[in-house]
Amino acid sequence: MAKLEAEGISPERLKEIYTPIGLKLGSETPEEIALCILSEIVSVRRNGDAHTKRG
């Protein structure tokens, strides 16, 4: 975050960053990790939030 701010990204914009991403499903393979990420994207998009949203 400090590097992005040093590059001129405002603190307000940095607050919009949503990380880490991916529902905690115990994934191991790249395909499972992709599924976790896409699942969280759909959850946030449909519900406005995900159950595992981090602060």
C-alpha distance matrix in Angstrom:
0.0 3.8 5.4 5.1 6.1 8.5 9.8 10.9 9.1 10.3 9.0 11.7 10.6 7.1 9.6 11.5 9.4 11.9 11.3 13.1 15.9 19.6 22.4 23.5 26.7 27.1 26.6 27.3 28.1 26.0 28.1 27.5 23.7 24.0 26.3 23.9 21.1 23.7 25.2 22.1 21.7 25.4 25.2 22.5 24.3 27.7 27.0 23.9 22.4 22.5 24.1 21.3 18.5 15.8 14.3
3.8 0.0 3.8 5.5 5.1 6.0 8.6 10.0 9.4 10.6 9.7 13.1 12.6 9.6 12.2 14.6 13.0 15.6 15.0 16.7 19.6 23.3 26.0 26.9 30.2 30.3 29.9 30.3 31.1 29.1 31.4 30.9 27.1 27.5 29.9 27.5 24.8 27.4 29.0 25.9 25.5 29.2 28.9 26.1 28.0 31.3 30.6 27.4 26.0 26.2 27.7 24.8 22.0 19.1 17.2
5.4 3.8 0.0 3.8 5.4 5.0 6.3 8.9 9.0 11.4 11.6 14.8 13.4 10.9 14.1 15.7 13.7 16.5 15.8 17.3 20.0 23.5 26.6 27.7 30.7 30.7 29.9 30.0 30.3 28.0 30.4 30.4 26.6 26.7 29.5 27.5 24.6 27.1 29.1 26.3 25.6 29.3 29.6 26.9 28.4 31.9 31.6 28.5 27.3 27.4 29.2 26.3 23.6 21.0 19.6
5.1 5.5 3.8 0.0 3.8 5.4 5.0 6.6 5.6 8.5 9.3 11.9 10.0 8.0 11.6 12.6 11.1 14.3 14.4 16.4 18.6 22.2 25.4 26.9 29.9 30.3 29.4 29.9 30.0 27.4 29.5 29.5 25.8 25.4 28.0 26.1 22.9 25.1 27.1 24.3 23.2 26.8 27.2 24.3 25.5 29.1 29.0 25.8 24.9 25.4 27.5 24.9 22.0 19.8 18.5
6.1 5.1 5.4 3.8 0.0 3.8 5.3 5.2 4.7 6.2 6.9 10.1 9.4 7.7 11.1 13.0 12.4 15.8 16.3 18.5 20.9 24.6 27.5 29.0 32.2 32.8 32.2 32.8 33.2 30.8 32.7 32.5 28.8 28.5 30.8 28.7 25.6 27.7 29.5 26.4 25.3 28.8 28.8 25.7 26.9 30.4 30.0 26.5 25.8 26.6 28.7 26.2 23.0 20.7 18.7
8.5 6.0 5.0 5.4 3.8 0.0 3.8 5.4 7.2 9.2 10.4 13.7 13.0 11.5 14.9 16.7 15.8 19.1 19.3 21.2 23.7 27.4 30.4 31.8 34.9 35.1 34.3 34.6 34.9 32.4 34.6 34.7 30.9 30.7 33.3 31.4 28.2 30.4 32.4 29.5 28.4 32.0 32.2 29.2 30.3 33.9 33.6 30.2 29.4 30.1 32.1 29.5 26.5 24.0 22.1
9.8 8.6 6.3 5.0 5.3 3.8 0.0 3.8 6.0 9.1 11.4 14.0 12.4 11.6 15.3 16.3 15.4 18.8 19.3 21.3 23.2 26.9 30.1 31.8 34.7 35.1 33.9 34.2 34.1 31.3 33.3 33.7 30.0 29.4 32.1 30.6 27.2 29.1 31.4 28.7 27.2 30.7 31.4 28.4 29.1 32.8 32.9 29.6 29.1 29.9 32.2 29.8 26.7 24.7 23.1
10.9 10.0 8.9 6.6 5.2 5.4 3.8 0.0 3.8 6.2 9.2 11.4 10.2 10.4 13.9 14.9 15.0 18.7 19.8 22.2 23.9 27.6 30.7 32.6 35.6 36.4 35.4 36.0 36.0 33.1 34.9 35.1 31.5 30.6 33.1 31.4 28.0 29.6 31.7 28.8 27.1 30.4 30.9 27.7 28.3 31.9 31.8 28.3 28.2 29.4 31.9 29.8 26.5 24.6 22.7
9.1 9.4 9.0 5.6 4.7 7.2 6.0 3.8 0.0 3.8 6.6 8.3 6.6 6.8 10.4 11.2 11.3 15.1 16.5 19.1 20.7 24.4 27.3 29.4 32.4 33.4 32.6 33.5 33.5 30.7 32.3 32.3 28.7 27.8 30.0 28.2 24.8 26.3 28.3 25.3 23.6 26.8 27.2 23.9 24.6 28.2 28.0 24.6 24.4 25.7 28.3 26.3 22.9 21.2 19.4
10.3 10.6 11.4 8.5 6.2 9.2 9.1 6.2 3.8 0.0 3.8 5.3 5.3 6.4 8.9 10.4 11.6 15.3 17.2 19.9 21.6 25.3 27.9 30.0 33.2 34.4 33.9 35.2 35.5 32.9 34.2 33.9 30.3 29.5 31.4 29.3 26.0 27.5 29.0 25.8 24.2 27.3 27.2 23.7 24.5 27.8 27.3 23.7 23.6 25.3 27.7 26.0 22.4 20.7 18.4
9.0 9.7 11.6 9.3 6.9 10.4 11.4 9.2 6.6 3.8 0.0 3.8 5.4 4.9 6.3 9.0 10.3 13.7 15.4 18.1 20.1 23.8 26.0 27.9 31.3 32.5 32.4 33.8 34.5 32.2 33.6 32.9 29.3 28.9 30.5 28.1 25.0 26.7 27.9 24.4 23.3 26.4 25.9 22.4 23.6 26.8 25.8 22.2 21.7 23.2 25.3 23.5 19.9 17.9 15.2
11.7 13.1 14.8 11.9 10.1 13.7 14.0 11.4 8.3 5.3 3.8 0.0 3.8 5.4 5.3 7.1 9.7 12.9 15.4 18.3 19.7 23.2 25.2 27.5 30.8 32.4 32.3 34.1 34.7 32.3 33.3 32.5 29.1 28.4 29.6 27.3 24.2 25.5 26.4 23.0 21.6 24.3 23.8 20.1 21.1 24.1 23.1 19.4 19.4 21.5 23.8 22.5 18.8 17.4 14.8
10.6 12.6 13.4 10.0 9.4 13.0 12.4 10.2 6.6 5.3 5.4 3.8 0.0 3.8 5.3 5.4 7.4 10.9 13.6 16.5 17.5 21.0 23.5 25.9 29.0 30.6 30.1 31.7 32.0 29.4 30.4 29.9 26.5 25.5 27.0 25.0 21.6 22.8 24.1 20.9 19.2 22.1 22.1 18.5 19.2 22.5 22.1 18.4 18.6 20.4 23.1 21.6 18.0 16.9 15.1
7.1 9.6 10.9 8.0 7.7 11.5 11.6 10.4 6.8 6.4 4.9 5.4 3.8 0.0 3.8 5.3 5.5 9.1 10.9 13.7 15.4 19.1 21.6 23.6 26.9 28.2 27.8 29.3 29.8 27.4 28.7 28.1 24.5 24.0 25.6 23.3 20.2 21.9 23.2 19.8 18.7 21.9 21.7 18.3 19.7 23.0 22.3 18.9 18.2 19.4 21.7 19.8 16.3 14.6 12.7
9.6 12.2 14.1 11.6 11.1 14.9 15.3 13.9 10.4 8.9 6.3 5.3 5.3 3.8 0.0 3.8 5.5 8.0 10.4 13.2 14.8 18.2 20.2 22.2 25.6 27.2 27.2 29.1 30.0 27.9 28.9 27.8 24.4 24.0 25.1 22.5 19.7 21.3 22.0 18.4 17.6 20.6 19.7 16.3 18.0 21.0 19.8 16.2 15.4 16.9 19.0 17.4 13.7 12.2 9.9
11.5 14.6 15.7 12.6 13.0 16.7 16.3 14.9 11.2 10.4 9.0 7.1 5.4 5.3 3.8 0.0 3.8 6.2 9.5 12.4 13.0 16.4 18.5 21.0 24.1 26.0 25.7 27.7 28.3 25.9 26.6 25.7 22.4 21.6 22.6 20.3 17.2 18.4 19.3 15.9 14.5 17.4 17.0 13.4 14.6 17.9 17.2 13.6 13.3 15.0 17.7 16.4 12.8 12.2 10.9
9.4 13.0 13.7 11.1 12.4 15.8 15.4 15.0 11.3 11.6 10.3 9.7 7.4 5.5 5.5 3.8 0.0 3.8 6.3 9.2 10.2 13.8 16.3 18.6 21.7 23.2 22.8 24.5 25.0 22.7 23.6 22.8 19.4 18.8 20.2 17.9 14.7 16.4 17.6 14.3 13.3 16.7 16.5 13.4 15.0 18.4 17.9 14.8 13.8 14.5 17.1 15.1 11.9 10.8 10.3
11.9 15.6 16.5 14.3 15.8 19.1 18.8 18.7 15.1 15.3 13.7 12.9 10.9 9.1 8.0 6.2 3.8 0.0 3.8 6.5 6.9 10.3 12.6 15.0 18.1 19.8 19.6 21.6 22.4 20.3 21.1 19.9 16.6 16.2 17.2 14.5 11.7 13.6 14.4 10.9 10.5 13.9 13.4 10.6 12.9 16.0 15.4 12.6 11.0 11.1 13.5 11.5 8.4 7.9 8.4
11.3 15.0 15.8 14.4 16.3 19.3 19.3 19.8 16.5 17.2 15.4 15.4 13.6 10.9 10.4 9.5 6.3 3.8 0.0 2.9 5.0 8.7 11.2 12.9 16.1 17.3 17.0 18.8 19.8 18.0 19.3 17.9 14.4 14.8 16.1 13.2 10.8 13.6 14.4 11.2 11.7 15.2 14.7 12.7 15.3 18.2 17.6 15.3 13.0 12.1 13.7 10.8 8.6 7.2 8.5
13.1 16.7 17.3 16.4 18.5 21.2 21.3 22.2 19.1 19.9 18.1 18.3 16.5 13.7 13.2 12.4 9.2 6.5 2.9 0.0 3.8 6.9 9.4 10.6 13.7 14.5 14.4 16.0 17.3 15.9 17.3 15.7 12.2 13.1 14.5 11.4 9.5 12.9 13.4 10.6 11.9 15.3 14.7 13.5 16.3 18.9 18.2 16.6 13.9 12.1 13.2 9.9 8.7 7.4 9.6
15.9 19.6 20.0 18.6 20.9 23.7 23.2 23.9 20.7 21.6 20.1 19.7 17.5 15.4 14.8 13.0 10.2 6.9 5.0 3.8 0.0 3.8 6.9 9.2 11.8 13.3 12.7 14.8 15.7 14.0 14.7 13.1 9.8 10.2 11.1 8.2 5.9 9.1 9.8 7.1 8.4 11.8 11.5 10.8 13.4 15.9 15.7 14.5 12.1 10.0 11.7 9.1 8.3 8.7 11.5
19.6 23.3 23.5 22.2 24.6 27.4 26.9 27.6 24.4 25.3 23.8 23.2 21.0 19.1 18.2 16.4 13.8 10.3 8.7 6.9 3.8 0.0 3.8 6.4 8.4 10.2 9.6 12.3 13.2 12.1 12.2 10.1 7.3 8.0 8.1 4.7 3.9 7.3 7.1 5.5 8.0 10.6 10.3 10.8 13.4 15.2 15.3 15.0 12.4 9.5 10.6 8.3 9.2 10.4 13.8
22.4 26.0 26.6 25.4 27.5 30.4 30.1 30.7 27.3 27.9 26.0 25.2 23.5 21.6 20.2 18.5 16.3 12.6 11.2 9.4 6.9 3.8 0.0 3.8 5.8 8.7 9.2 12.6 14.1 13.9 13.5 10.5 8.9 10.1 8.7 5.0 6.5 8.7 6.8 5.6 9.2 10.7 9.4 10.8 13.7 14.6 14.2 14.6 11.6 8.1 8.1 6.3 8.5 10.5 14.2
23.5 26.9 27.7 26.9 29.0 31.8 31.8 32.6 29.4 30.0 27.9 27.5 25.9 23.6 22.2 21.0 18.6 15.0 12.9 10.6 9.2 6.4 3.8 0.0 3.8 5.8 7.6 10.9 13.4 14.1 14.1 10.7 9.4 11.8 10.6 7.1 9.4 12.0 10.1 9.4 13.0 14.4 12.8 14.3 17.4 18.1 17.3 17.8 14.5 10.9 9.6 7.3 10.3 11.4 15.1
26.7 30.2 30.7 29.9 32.2 34.9 34.7 35.6 32.4 33.2 31.3 30.8 29.0 26.9 25.6 24.1 21.7 18.1 16.1 13.7 11.8 8.4 5.8 3.8 0.0 3.8 5.5 9.2 11.5 12.9 12.3 8.5 8.7 11.2 9.3 6.7 10.1 12.0 10.0 10.7 14.2 14.8 13.8 16.1 18.7 19.0 18.6 19.7 16.8 13.1 11.9 10.5 13.6 15.1 18.9
27.1 30.3 30.7 30.3 32.8 35.1 35.1 36.4 33.4 34.4 32.5 32.4 30.6 28.2 27.2 26.0 23.2 19.8 17.3 14.5 13.3 10.2 8.7 5.8 3.8 0.0 3.8 6.6 9.8 11.9 12.1 8.5 8.7 12.1 11.1 8.9 12.1 14.5 13.1 13.7 17.0 18.2 17.4 19.4 22.0 22.6 22.3 23.1 20.1 16.3 15.0 13.1 16.0 16.8 20.4
26.6 29.9 29.9 29.4 32.2 34.3 33.9 35.4 32.6 33.9 32.4 32.3 30.1 27.8 27.2 25.7 22.8 19.6 17.0 14.4 12.7 9.6 9.2 7.6 5.5 3.8 0.0 3.8 6.2 8.2 8.5 5.1 5.5 9.0 8.5 7.4 10.3 12.6 12.1 13.3 16.0 17.3 17.3 19.3 21.5 22.3 22.6 23.4 20.7 17.2 16.7 14.7 17.2 18.0 21.6
27.3 30.3 30.0 29.9 32.8 34.6 34.2 36.0 33.5 35.2 33.8 34.1 31.7 29.3 29.1 27.7 24.5 21.6 18.8 16.0 14.8 12.3 12.6 10.9 9.2 6.6 3.8 0.0 3.8 6.8 8.3 6.2 6.7 10.1 10.8 10.3 12.7 15.0 15.2 16.4 18.8 20.3 20.7 22.4 24.5 25.6 26.1 26.7 24.1 20.6 20.3 18.0 20.2 20.6 24.0
28.1 31.1 30.3 30.0 33.2 34.9 34.1 36.0 33.5 35.5 34.5 34.7 32.0 29.8 30.0 28.3 25.0 22.4 19.8 17.3 15.7 13.2 14.1 13.4 11.5 9.8 6.2 3.8 0.0 3.8 5.3 5.1 6.2 8.6 9.8 10.7 12.5 14.3 15.2 16.9 18.6 20.0 21.1 22.9 24.4 25.7 26.7 27.3 25.1 21.9 22.1 20.1 22.0 22.6 26.0
26.0 29.1 28.0 27.4 30.8 32.4 31.3 33.1 30.7 32.9 32.2 32.3 29.4 27.4 27.9 25.9 22.7 20.3 18.0 15.9 14.0 12.1 13.9 14.1 12.9 11.9 8.2 6.8 3.8 0.0 3.8 5.5 5.1 6.1 8.6 9.9 10.6 12.2 14.0 15.5 16.6 18.3 19.9 21.3 22.5 24.2 25.5 25.8 24.0 21.1 21.9 19.9 21.2 21.9 25.0
28.1 31.4 30.4 29.5 32.7 34.6 33.3 34.9 32.3 34.2 33.6 33.3 30.4 28.7 28.9 26.6 23.6 21.1 19.3 17.3 14.7 12.2 13.5 14.1 12.3 12.1 8.5 8.3 5.3 3.8 0.0 3.8 5.4 5.1 6.3 8.8 10.0 10.5 12.1 14.4 15.4 16.4 18.2 20.1 20.9 22.2 23.9 24.6 23.0 20.2 21.1 19.7 21.3 22.5 25.9
27.5 30.9 30.4 29.5 32.5 34.7 33.7 35.1 32.3 33.9 32.9 32.5 29.9 28.1 27.8 25.7 22.8 19.9 17.9 15.7 13.1 10.1 10.5 10.7 8.5 8.5 5.1 6.2 5.1 5.5 3.8 0.0 3.8 5.4 5.0 6.3 8.7 9.9 10.3 12.5 14.3 15.2 16.3 18.5 19.9 20.8 22.0 22.9 20.9 17.7 18.2 16.7 18.7 20.1 23.7
23.7 27.1 26.6 25.8 28.8 30.9 30.0 31.5 28.7 30.3 29.3 29.1 26.5 24.5 24.4 22.4 19.4 16.6 14.4 12.2 9.8 7.3 8.9 9.4 8.7 8.7 5.5 6.7 6.2 5.1 5.4 3.8 0.0 3.8 5.3 5.1 6.3 8.7 9.8 10.9 12.6 14.4 15.4 16.8 18.5 20.0 21.0 21.3 19.2 16.1 16.9 14.9 16.4 17.3 20.7
24.0 27.5 26.7 25.4 28.5 30.7 29.4 30.6 27.8 29.5 28.9 28.4 25.5 24.0 24.0 21.6 18.8 16.2 14.8 13.1 10.2 8.0 10.1 11.8 11.2 12.1 9.0 10.1 8.6 6.1 5.1 5.4 3.8 0.0 3.8 5.4 5.1 6.1 8.4 10.0 10.6 12.3 14.1 15.5 16.4 18.2 19.7 20.0 18.5 16.0 17.5 16.0 17.0 18.3 21.6
26.3 29.9 29.5 28.0 30.8 33.3 32.1 33.1 30.0 31.4 30.5 29.6 27.0 25.6 25.1 22.6 20.2 17.2 16.1 14.5 11.1 8.1 8.7 10.6 9.3 11.1 8.5 10.8 9.8 8.6 6.3 5.0 5.3 3.8 0.0 3.8 5.5 5.2 5.9 8.6 9.8 10.4 12.0 14.2 15.1 16.2 17.7 18.6 17.1 14.4 15.6 14.8 16.3 18.3 21.8
23.9 27.5 27.5 26.1 28.7 31.4 30.6 31.4 28.2 29.3 28.1 27.3 25.0 23.3 22.5 20.3 17.9 14.5 13.2 11.4 8.2 4.7 5.0 7.1 6.7 8.9 7.4 10.3 10.7 9.9 8.8 6.3 5.1 5.4 3.8 0.0 3.8 5.6 5.1 6.3 8.7 10.0 10.5 12.4 14.2 15.4 16.1 16.7 14.6 11.5 12.4 11.2 12.8 14.7 18.2
21.1 24.8 24.6 22.9 25.6 28.2 27.2 28.0 24.8 26.0 25.0 24.2 21.6 20.2 19.7 17.2 14.7 11.7 10.8 9.5 5.9 3.9 6.5 9.4 10.1 12.1 10.3 12.7 12.5 10.6 10.0 8.7 6.3 5.1 5.5 3.8 0.0 3.8 5.4 5.3 6.3 8.8 9.9 10.8 12.3 14.3 15.3 15.3 13.6 11.1 13.0 11.6 12.1 13.7 16.9
23.7 27.4 27.1 25.1 27.7 30.4 29.1 29.6 26.3 27.5 26.7 25.5 22.8 21.9 21.3 18.4 16.4 13.6 13.6 12.9 9.1 7.3 8.7 12.0 12.0 14.5 12.6 15.0 14.3 12.2 10.5 9.9 8.7 6.1 5.2 5.6 3.8 0.0 3.8 5.4 5.0 6.2 8.5 9.9 10.4 12.1 13.9 14.4 13.5 11.6 13.9 13.4 13.9 16.2 19.3
25.2 29.0 29.1 27.1 29.5 32.4 31.4 31.7 28.3 29.0 27.9 26.4 24.1 23.2 22.0 19.3 17.6 14.4 14.4 13.4 9.8 7.1 6.8 10.1 10.0 13.1 12.1 15.2 15.2 14.0 12.1 10.3 9.8 8.4 5.9 5.1 5.4 3.8 0.0 3.8 5.4 5.2 6.1 8.7 9.9 10.5 11.8 13.0 11.6 9.2 11.0 11.2 12.3 15.2 18.5
22.1 25.9 26.3 24.3 26.4 29.5 28.7 28.8 25.3 25.8 24.4 23.0 20.9 19.8 18.4 15.9 14.3 10.9 11.2 10.6 7.1 5.5 5.6 9.4 10.7 13.7 13.3 16.4 16.9 15.5 14.4 12.5 10.9 10.0 8.6 6.3 5.3 5.4 3.8 0.0 3.8 5.4 4.9 6.1 8.4 9.8 10.2 10.5 8.6 6.2 8.6 8.4 8.8 11.7 14.8
21.7 25.5 25.6 23.2 25.3 28.4 27.2 27.1 23.6 24.2 23.3 21.6 19.2 18.7 17.6 14.5 13.3 10.5 11.7 11.9 8.4 8.0 9.2 13.0 14.2 17.0 16.0 18.8 18.6 16.6 15.4 14.3 12.6 10.6 9.8 8.7 6.3 5.0 5.4 3.8 0.0 3.8 5.5 5.3 6.0 8.5 10.0 9.7 9.2 8.3 11.5 11.5 10.9 13.5 16.1
25.4 29.2 29.3 26.8 28.8 32.0 30.7 30.4 26.8 27.3 26.4 24.3 22.1 21.9 20.6 17.4 16.7 13.9 15.2 15.3 11.8 10.6 10.7 14.4 14.8 18.2 17.3 20.3 20.0 18.3 16.4 15.2 14.4 12.3 10.4 10.0 8.8 6.2 5.2 5.4 3.8 0.0 3.8 5.5 5.0 5.9 8.2 9.3 9.5 8.8 11.8 12.9 12.8 16.0 18.7
25.2 28.9 29.6 27.2 28.8 32.2 31.4 30.9 27.2 27.2 25.9 23.8 22.1 21.7 19.7 17.0 16.5 13.4 14.7 14.7 11.5 10.3 9.4 12.8 13.8 17.4 17.3 20.7 21.1 19.9 18.2 16.3 15.4 14.1 12.0 10.5 9.9 8.5 6.1 4.9 5.5 3.8 0.0 3.8 5.5 5.3 5.7 7.2 6.4 5.4 8.3 10.0 10.2 13.7 16.4
22.5 26.1 26.9 24.3 25.7 29.2 28.4 27.7 23.9 23.7 22.4 20.1 18.5 18.3 16.3 13.4 13.4 10.6 12.7 13.5 10.8 10.8 10.8 14.3 16.1 19.4 19.3 22.4 22.9 21.3 20.1 18.5 16.8 15.5 14.2 12.4 10.8 9.9 8.7 6.1 5.3 5.5 3.8 0.0 3.8 5.6 5.3 4.5 4.3 5.2 8.9 10.2 8.9 12.1 14.2
24.3 28.0 28.4 25.5 26.9 30.3 29.1 28.3 24.6 24.5 23.6 21.1 19.2 19.7 18.0 14.6 15.0 12.9 15.3 16.3 13.4 13.4 13.7 17.4 18.7 22.0 21.5 24.5 24.4 22.5 20.9 19.9 18.5 16.4 15.1 14.2 12.3 10.4 9.9 8.4 6.0 5.0 5.5 3.8 0.0 3.8 5.9 5.5 7.4 8.8 12.4 13.9 12.6 15.7 17.5
27.7 31.3 31.9 29.1 30.4 33.9 32.8 31.9 28.2 27.8 26.8 24.1 22.5 23.0 21.0 17.9 18.4 16.0 18.2 18.9 15.9 15.2 14.6 18.1 19.0 22.6 22.3 25.6 25.7 24.2 22.2 20.8 20.0 18.2 16.2 15.4 14.3 12.1 10.5 9.8 8.5 5.9 5.3 5.6 3.8 0.0 3.8 5.9 8.0 9.2 12.2 14.5 13.9 17.4 19.4
27.0 30.6 31.6 29.0 30.0 33.6 32.9 31.8 28.0 27.3 25.8 23.1 22.1 22.3 19.8 17.2 17.9 15.4 17.6 18.2 15.7 15.3 14.2 17.3 18.6 22.3 22.6 26.1 26.7 25.5 23.9 22.0 21.0 19.7 17.7 16.1 15.3 13.9 11.8 10.2 10.0 8.2 5.7 5.3 5.9 3.8 0.0 3.8 5.3 7.2 9.7 12.5 11.8 15.4 17.1
23.9 27.4 28.5 25.8 26.5 30.2 29.6 28.3 24.6 23.7 22.2 19.4 18.4 18.9 16.2 13.6 14.8 12.6 15.3 16.6 14.5 15.0 14.6 17.8 19.7 23.1 23.4 26.7 27.3 25.8 24.6 22.9 21.3 20.0 18.6 16.7 15.3 14.4 13.0 10.5 9.7 9.3 7.2 4.5 5.5 5.9 3.8 0.0 3.8 7.2 10.2 12.2 10.4 13.5 14.6
22.4 26.0 27.3 24.9 25.8 29.4 29.1 28.2 24.4 23.6 21.7 19.4 18.6 18.2 15.4 13.3 13.8 11.0 13.0 13.9 12.1 12.4 11.6 14.5 16.8 20.1 20.7 24.1 25.1 24.0 23.0 20.9 19.2 18.5 17.1 14.6 13.6 13.5 11.6 8.6 9.2 9.5 6.4 4.3 7.4 8.0 5.3 3.8 0.0 3.8 6.7 8.5 6.8 10.2 11.8
22.5 26.2 27.4 25.4 26.6 30.1 29.9 29.4 25.7 25.3 23.2 21.5 20.4 19.4 16.9 15.0 14.5 11.1 12.1 12.1 10.0 9.5 8.1 10.9 13.1 16.3 17.2 20.6 21.9 21.1 20.2 17.7 16.1 16.0 14.4 11.5 11.1 11.6 9.2 6.2 8.3 8.8 5.4 5.2 8.8 9.2 7.2 7.2 3.8 0.0 3.8 5.4 5.2 9.0 11.6
24.1 27.7 29.2 27.5 28.7 32.1 32.2 31.9 28.3 27.7 25.3 23.8 23.1 21.7 19.0 17.7 17.1 13.5 13.7 13.2 11.7 10.6 8.1 9.6 11.9 15.0 16.7 20.3 22.1 21.9 21.1 18.2 16.9 17.5 15.6 12.4 13.0 13.9 11.0 8.6 11.5 11.8 8.3 8.9 12.4 12.2 9.7 10.2 6.7 3.8 0.0 3.8 5.7 9.0 11.9
21.3 24.8 26.3 24.9 26.2 29.5 29.8 29.8 26.3 26.0 23.5 22.5 21.6 19.8 17.4 16.4 15.1 11.5 10.8 9.9 9.1 8.3 6.3 7.3 10.5 13.1 14.7 18.0 20.1 19.9 19.7 16.7 14.9 16.0 14.8 11.2 11.6 13.4 11.2 8.4 11.5 12.9 10.0 10.2 13.9 14.5 12.5 12.2 8.5 5.4 3.8 0.0 3.8 6.2 9.6
18.5 22.0 23.6 22.0 23.0 26.5 26.7 26.5 22.9 22.4 19.9 18.8 18.0 16.3 13.7 12.8 11.9 8.4 8.6 8.7 8.3 9.2 8.5 10.3 13.6 16.0 17.2 20.2 22.0 21.2 21.3 18.7 16.4 17.0 16.3 12.8 12.1 13.9 12.3 8.8 10.9 12.8 10.2 8.9 12.6 13.9 11.8 10.4 6.8 5.2 5.7 3.8 0.0 3.8 6.7
15.8 19.1 21.0 19.8 20.7 24.0 24.7 24.6 21.2 20.7 17.9 17.4 16.9 14.6 12.2 12.2 10.8 7.9 7.2 7.4 8.7 10.4 10.5 11.4 15.1 16.8 18.0 20.6 22.6 21.9 22.5 20.1 17.3 18.3 18.3 14.7 13.7 16.2 15.2 11.7 13.5 16.0 13.7 12.1 15.7 17.4 15.4 13.5 10.2 9.0 9.0 6.2 3.8 0.0 3.8
14.3 17.2 19.6 18.5 18.7 22.1 23.1 22.7 19.4 18.4 15.2 14.8 15.1 12.7 9.9 10.9 10.3 8.4 8.5 9.6 11.5 13.8 14.2 15.1 18.9 20.4 21.6 24.0 26.0 25.0 25.9 23.7 20.7 21.6 21.8 18.2 16.9 19.3 18.5 14.8 16.1 18.7 16.4 14.2 17.5 19.4 17.1 14.6 11.8 11.6 11.9 9.6 6.7 3.8 0.0
